[in-house]
Amino acid sequence: MQPADIQVIGNALAIKWNDESESFISVEALRRHCPCAGCQGEKDIMGNVYKNSPKPLGTTSFDLQSLSKVGGYALRPTWGDGHNTGLFSFDYLKNLGEAEA
């Protein structure tokens, strides 16, 4: 699944996919579902999850500053609080959009 067009419209990320479907993901949901190891943790070989202590999210945490395409498979958002380590695969974004619908 590849995006044909990506735009921020108001407080949502709008994605038109190459199969002509569309996804609308609120910026807040995008940030709250950041898949990076710092936000979601990471598992060791035994399945134990290691995660940072939760950081409080302020108003700048939901201020989407920019989106960068990573290869042919993901987007990396940069947030107003400087967070930019989340790589959102296109499949992950498609699933987030379906969950929000």
TIRO-224381 format. One record per residue (C-alpha): residue number from 1; x, y, z; chain; residue in one letter. Coordinates in steps of 0.1 Angstrom, whole numbers, always signed. Example, Ala and Ser with C-alpha at 12.3 -4.5 7.8 and 13.67 -1.06 7.14 Angstrom:
# TIRO-224381
{i 1 u +123 v -45 w +78 ch A aa a}
{i 2 u +137 v -11 w +71 ch A aa s}
END
This chain:
# TIRO-224381
{i 1 u +0 v +0 w +0 ch A aa m}
{i 2 u +15 v +33 w -11 ch A aa q}
{i 3 u +1 v +69 w -5 ch A aa p}
{i 4 u -8 v +88 w -37 ch A aa a}
{i 5 u -12 v +121 w -17 ch A aa d}
{i 6 u -6 v +132 w +19 ch A aa i}
{i 7 u -19 v +164 w +33 ch A aa q}
{i 8 u -26 v +179 w +67 ch A aa v}
{i 9 u -61 v +193 w +67 ch A aa i}
{i 10 u -70 v +211 w +99 ch A aa g}
{i 11 u -62 v +187 w +128 ch A aa n}
{i 12 u -61 v +156 w +106 ch A aa a}
{i 13 u -36 v +138 w +84 ch A aa l}
{i 14 u -54 v +130 w +51 ch A aa a}
{i 15 u -40 v +102 w +30 ch A aa i}
{i 16 u -52 v +91 w -4 ch A aa k}
{i 17 u -39 v +56 w -11 ch A aa w}
{i 18 u -30 v +42 w -45 ch A aa n}
{i 19 u -60 v +20 w -44 ch A aa d}
{i 20 u -82 v +51 w -43 ch A aa e}
{i 21 u -92 v +47 w -6 ch A aa s}
{i 22 u -87 v +75 w +19 ch A aa e}
{i 23 u -76 v +77 w +55 ch A aa s}
{i 24 u -82 v +105 w +79 ch A aa f}
{i 25 u -62 v +103 w +111 ch A aa i}
{i 26 u -64 v +130 w +138 ch A aa s}
{i 27 u -31 v +145 w +147 ch A aa v}
{i 28 u -37 v +137 w +183 ch A aa e}
{i 29 u -43 v +100 w +175 ch A aa a}
{i 30 u -12 v +100 w +154 ch A aa l}
{i 31 u +10 v +113 w +183 ch A aa r}
{i 32 u -7 v +90 w +209 ch A aa r}
{i 33 u +0 v +60 w +187 ch A aa h}
{i 34 u +37 v +68 w +180 ch A aa c}
{i 35 u +53 v +34 w +174 ch A aa p}
{i 36 u +89 v +44 w +185 ch A aa c}
{i 37 u +106 v +24 w +212 ch A aa a}
{i 38 u +106 v +54 w +235 ch A aa g}
{i 39 u +68 v +57 w +234 ch A aa c}
{i 40 u +57 v +21 w +230 ch A aa q}
{i 41 u +87 v +2 w +244 ch A aa g}
{i 42 u +105 v -26 w +229 ch A aa e}
{i 43 u +105 v -64 w +235 ch A aa k}
{i 44 u +135 v -85 w +243 ch A aa d}
{i 45 u +138 v -121 w +231 ch A aa i}
{i 46 u +117 v -133 w +261 ch A aa m}
{i 47 u +89 v -110 w +253 ch A aa g}
{i 48 u +95 v -86 w +282 ch A aa n}
{i 49 u +87 v -50 w +272 ch A aa v}
{i 50 u +111 v -23 w +282 ch A aa y}
{i 51 u +96 v +12 w +281 ch A aa k}
{i 52 u +105 v +47 w +293 ch A aa n}
{i 53 u +84 v +63 w +320 ch A aa s}
{i 54 u +54 v +80 w +303 ch A aa p}
{i 55 u +61 v +116 w +295 ch A aa k}
{i 56 u +32 v +141 w +299 ch A aa p}
{i 57 u +21 v +154 w +265 ch A aa l}
{i 58 u +16 v +191 w +264 ch A aa g}
{i 59 u +0 v +213 w +237 ch A aa t}
{i 60 u +32 v +214 w +216 ch A aa t}
{i 61 u +32 v +176 w +216 ch A aa s}
{i 62 u +3 v +176 w +192 ch A aa f}
{i 63 u +17 v +204 w +169 ch A aa d}
{i 64 u +27 v +186 w +137 ch A aa l}
{i 65 u +57 v +206 w +124 ch A aa q}
{i 66 u +66 v +184 w +94 ch A aa s}
{i 67 u +64 v +150 w +77 ch A aa l}
{i 68 u +93 v +133 w +61 ch A aa s}
{i 69 u +91 v +103 w +38 ch A aa k}
{i 70 u +114 v +75 w +48 ch A aa v}
{i 71 u +123 v +53 w +19 ch A aa g}
{i 72 u +93 v +38 w +2 ch A aa g}
{i 73 u +76 v +25 w +33 ch A aa y}
{i 74 u +71 v +51 w +61 ch A aa a}
{i 75 u +66 v +87 w +73 ch A aa l}
{i 76 u +85 v +104 w +101 ch A aa r}
{i 77 u +66 v +133 w +118 ch A aa p}
{i 78 u +84 v +160 w +137 ch A aa t}
{i 79 u +63 v +174 w +166 ch A aa w}
{i 80 u +64 v +208 w +183 ch A aa g}
{i 81 u +81 v +194 w +213 ch A aa d}
{i 82 u +109 v +181 w +192 ch A aa g}
{i 83 u +99 v +144 w +192 ch A aa h}
{i 84 u +107 v +128 w +158 ch A aa n}
{i 85 u +118 v +92 w +164 ch A aa t}
{i 86 u +85 v +75 w +153 ch A aa g}
{i 87 u +85 v +58 w +119 ch A aa l}
{i 88 u +49 v +52 w +108 ch A aa f}
{i 89 u +49 v +25 w +81 ch A aa s}
{i 90 u +23 v +29 w +55 ch A aa f}
{i 91 u +6 v -3 w +67 ch A aa d}
{i 92 u +5 v +11 w +102 ch A aa y}
{i 93 u -10 v +44 w +90 ch A aa l}
{i 94 u -36 v +25 w +69 ch A aa k}
{i 95 u -46 v +5 w +100 ch A aa n}
{i 96 u -48 v +37 w +122 ch A aa l}
{i 97 u -71 v +53 w +96 ch A aa g}
{i 98 u -93 v +22 w +96 ch A aa e}
{i 99 u -95 v +23 w +134 ch A aa a}
{i 100 u -105 v +59 w +134 ch A aa e}
{i 101 u -132 v +54 w +108 ch A aa a}
END
